[in-house]
Amino acid sequence: MKSIFAISSTRRRTIEALLDGYSSLDPEKIIEPLSDDFTHLVLPASLGMPTRNKEEFAVQAACIFHVFESFQMIADEIYEDIPKNTIVIHARMHGQLNRGRREDRAWRNECILIVRLSKDGREVCEIQEFVDSVKATEMARKYAPKHFMLGSDRQSNARLLRNVVMFTALASCTFVGVRRWMRRND
């Protein structure tokens, strides 16, 4: 594996577009570098999150972006595996939540992104995103609808996280649709 400095300029632009998309808080921007057959998987598997296609990933991104005032995905380390057409990114996520007491709104997290690119390096075909499951559960606790109950075991928390994502995805579909309609009619 090689550092980002050895990555071809095409691959570098694709990865920069992906990271900029995460930082943009704009679901349409985050999907720009994605291939039509794109898949996204959240790990660890114990969270029980489903594999998502490009459209489902955009809806999930809209749900997550909706809880932030600001957000940055900052790559600390980036490596390339040329034979596998894969980039591995260790990133920090810094954000400001848009709800809660001002002193509790800072969001700090980290993740590992395993990104498989197209053969020409111009599109992202797959992301495996290894998240901090404690932070994912913390976000679910803060933003879950009141009728969802958190359990003390991992299975209950994974079920809650899935339910929150599904609930917010349904609510977000309307938001995304209205936003697209507004852009078309401006």
C-alpha positions as CSV (number, residue, x, y, z in Angstrom):
1,M,0.0,0.0,0.0
2,K,1.2,3.5,-0.8
3,S,0.5,6.9,0.8
4,I,-1.8,9.4,-1.0
5,F,1.2,11.1,-2.5
6,A,1.8,8.1,-4.7
7,I,-1.8,7.8,-5.9
8,S,-2.4,8.7,-9.5
9,S,-4.0,12.2,-10.0
10,T,-7.2,10.6,-11.4
11,R,-7.6,8.4,-8.3
12,R,-6.6,11.3,-6.0
13,R,-9.3,13.5,-7.6
14,T,-11.9,10.8,-7.1
15,I,-11.0,10.3,-3.4
16,E,-10.9,14.1,-2.8
17,A,-14.4,14.4,-4.4
18,L,-15.7,11.6,-2.1
19,L,-14.2,13.3,1.0
20,D,-15.5,16.7,-0.1
21,G,-18.9,15.1,-0.6
22,Y,-18.9,13.8,3.0
23,S,-18.0,17.3,4.2
24,S,-20.5,19.1,2.1
25,L,-23.7,18.0,4.0
26,D,-25.2,17.7,0.5
27,P,-26.5,14.2,-0.5
28,E,-26.3,15.1,-4.2
29,K,-22.7,16.0,-3.9
30,I,-21.7,12.9,-2.0
31,I,-23.1,10.7,-4.8
32,E,-21.3,12.5,-7.7
33,P,-18.2,10.3,-7.7
34,L,-20.3,7.0,-7.2
35,S,-20.8,4.4,-10.0
36,D,-24.3,3.4,-11.0
37,D,-23.7,-0.1,-9.4
38,F,-22.2,1.4,-6.1
39,T,-22.6,-0.3,-2.8
40,H,-22.1,0.9,0.8
41,L,-21.7,-1.3,3.8
42,V,-21.4,-0.1,7.4
43,L,-19.1,-2.2,9.6
44,P,-18.8,-3.8,12.1
45,A,-21.3,-6.4,11.0
46,S,-22.6,-6.6,14.6
47,L,-24.4,-3.3,13.9
48,G,-26.6,-5.2,11.5
49,M,-26.7,-2.4,8.9
50,P,-27.9,-3.4,5.4
51,T,-25.8,-3.0,2.3
52,R,-27.1,0.1,0.4
53,N,-27.1,1.0,-3.3
54,K,-26.4,4.5,-4.6
55,E,-30.0,5.7,-4.0
56,E,-30.3,4.2,-0.6
57,F,-26.9,5.7,0.4
58,A,-28.1,9.1,-0.7
59,V,-31.2,8.8,1.5
60,Q,-29.0,7.6,4.5
61,A,-26.6,10.5,3.9
62,A,-29.5,13.0,3.9
63,C,-30.7,11.6,7.2
64,I,-27.3,11.9,8.8
65,F,-26.4,15.2,7.2
66,H,-29.7,16.6,8.5
67,V,-28.5,16.5,12.2
68,F,-25.4,18.6,11.5
69,E,-24.8,22.3,11.2
70,S,-21.3,21.7,10.0
71,F,-19.2,18.6,9.2
72,Q,-15.7,17.8,8.0
73,M,-14.2,14.5,7.0
74,I,-10.5,14.8,7.5
75,A,-8.2,12.1,6.1
76,D,-5.3,11.3,8.4
77,E,-3.9,8.5,6.4
78,I,-4.6,7.3,2.9
79,Y,-3.1,4.2,1.3
80,E,-3.5,2.5,-2.1
81,D,-3.6,-1.1,-3.0
82,I,-3.0,-1.0,-6.7
83,P,-3.8,-4.7,-7.5
84,K,-7.1,-4.5,-5.7
85,N,-8.0,-1.1,-7.1
86,T,-8.6,-0.1,-3.5
87,I,-7.9,3.0,-1.3
88,V,-7.9,2.7,2.5
89,I,-8.6,6.0,4.4
90,H,-8.3,6.6,8.2
91,A,-10.3,9.7,8.7
92,R,-11.5,12.0,11.6
93,M,-14.9,13.4,11.5
94,H,-15.5,16.8,13.2
95,G,-18.9,18.3,13.2
96,Q,-21.4,20.5,15.0
97,L,-24.8,19.0,15.8
98,N,-27.8,21.2,15.2
99,R,-29.7,20.2,18.3
100,G,-29.0,20.0,22.0
101,R,-27.2,22.4,24.4
102,R,-24.5,24.4,22.7
103,E,-21.8,22.8,24.8
104,D,-22.9,19.3,23.8
105,R,-23.1,19.9,20.1
106,A,-19.5,19.2,19.2
107,W,-19.2,15.8,17.4
108,R,-15.8,14.0,17.1
109,N,-15.5,10.6,15.6
110,E,-13.3,8.5,13.4
111,C,-13.7,5.8,10.7
112,I,-11.9,3.6,8.3
113,L,-13.1,3.7,4.7
114,I,-12.2,0.9,2.4
115,V,-12.9,2.3,-1.1
116,R,-12.9,0.2,-4.3
117,L,-12.6,2.3,-7.4
118,S,-13.5,1.6,-11.0
119,K,-10.6,0.3,-13.2
120,D,-10.0,3.8,-14.6
121,G,-10.1,5.3,-11.1
122,R,-12.8,7.8,-12.0
123,E,-15.7,6.3,-9.9
124,V,-16.3,4.9,-6.5
125,C,-17.8,1.4,-6.8
126,E,-17.9,0.3,-3.2
127,I,-17.3,1.7,0.3
128,Q,-16.9,-0.4,3.4
129,E,-17.2,2.1,6.2
130,F,-15.9,0.9,9.6
131,V,-17.5,3.1,12.2
132,D,-17.2,3.5,15.9
133,S,-20.2,1.5,17.1
134,V,-20.2,3.3,20.5
135,K,-20.5,6.7,18.7
136,A,-23.2,5.3,16.3
137,T,-25.2,4.1,19.3
138,E,-24.7,7.5,21.0
139,M,-26.1,9.3,17.9
140,A,-29.0,6.9,17.9
141,R,-29.7,7.7,21.6
142,K,-29.7,11.5,20.9
143,Y,-31.8,11.4,17.8
144,A,-34.1,8.4,18.2
145,P,-37.9,9.0,18.3
146,K,-39.2,8.8,21.8
147,H,-41.1,5.5,21.3
148,F,-37.9,3.6,20.5
149,M,-36.3,2.1,23.6
150,L,-32.6,1.4,24.0
151,G,-31.6,-2.0,25.4
152,S,-28.5,-2.7,27.3
153,D,-27.2,-5.3,25.0
154,R,-25.6,-5.0,21.5
155,Q,-28.5,-6.6,19.7
156,S,-31.0,-4.2,21.1
157,N,-28.7,-1.3,20.2
158,A,-28.2,-2.6,16.7
159,R,-32.0,-3.0,16.3
160,L,-32.5,0.5,17.5
161,L,-29.9,1.9,15.2
162,R,-31.5,0.1,12.2
163,N,-35.0,1.4,13.3
164,V,-33.7,5.0,13.6
165,V,-32.1,4.8,10.2
166,M,-35.2,3.4,8.7
167,F,-37.5,5.9,10.4
168,T,-35.3,8.9,9.4
169,A,-34.9,7.5,5.9
170,L,-38.7,7.5,5.5
171,A,-39.0,11.1,6.9
172,S,-36.0,12.2,4.8
173,C,-37.5,10.9,1.5
174,T,-40.0,13.7,1.6
175,F,-37.3,16.2,2.5
176,V,-35.0,15.0,-0.4
177,G,-38.0,15.0,-2.9
178,V,-39.1,18.5,-1.9
179,R,-35.5,19.8,-2.2
180,R,-35.1,18.3,-5.7
181,W,-38.4,19.7,-6.8
182,M,-37.4,23.2,-5.5
183,R,-34.1,23.1,-7.4
184,R,-35.9,22.1,-10.6
185,N,-38.4,24.9,-10.2
186,D,-36.0,27.7,-9.3
